[in-house]
């Protein structure tokens, strides 16, 4: 990964972590290898405003078919967007980008978000190190 892309990824993660300080609590979701936060639907506007400030694009079931291939790959990995779900992405032109999955729960009172980096090319031996670095940016 190019140094510029790594700096951009770290910058976005640090900004997100800072913006969500006192708003969300993070834990690790080993199923999808993402940081995970759950919050009450009453806070959805506040959380959405933060996401809109830090992500370039928003995808849902109506426009995911027009997303770049690397976003479609994340969508497939996460099980494909359903009604009410969204996928946010940073600049996908780079060799790596950050995404956020927005998943309202069926109970109508809780929403979860999952955030993670997506590396277009990353040797397997570097993956564990990158995941640990990412987790530490969110205090995990």
C-alpha positions, 0 to 999 in steps of 0.5 A, a space after each residue: 500500500 502506498 504511504 499516501 493511502 495509509 496516511 489517508 486511511 489513518 486520518 479518516 479512522 482517527 477523525 471517526 474515532 474522535 467524532 464518535 468519542 462519547 457518542 458510541 462505544 466500540 467492540 470488535 466483531 470477529 465475524 466481519 472483522 470490523 469495529 462495531 457499535 450499537 445505538 438507540 434509533 433516537 441517536 440516528 440523526 447524530 450518528 448519520 451526520 458524523 458519517 456523512 461528514 467523513 464518507 464520500 459515498 452512500 450506497 443502498 439497495 437502490 444504487 448499489 448496482 452502480 457502485 465501484 467493484 470494490 464496494 460491491 465486493 464489500 456488499 457481497 462479503 457483508 451479505 448484500 444490502 437489504 431495505 433500510 441498510 446502507 453502506 458508506 465508503 471513503 475514496 475508493 480510487 485509492 488502494 485502500 478505503 474505509 467503509 461503514 455498514 449501517 444496519 437497523 435492527 428488526 426491533 425498530 429501536 436499535 441500529 448497528 454500524 460496522 466500520 473497517 478498511 478494505 485493502 484492494 491488494 494486501 498480502 496475507 502476512 500483513 493482514 493481522 498487523 493491519 487489523 491490529 493497527 485499525 483496532 487500536 485507532 478505535 481503542 480496541 
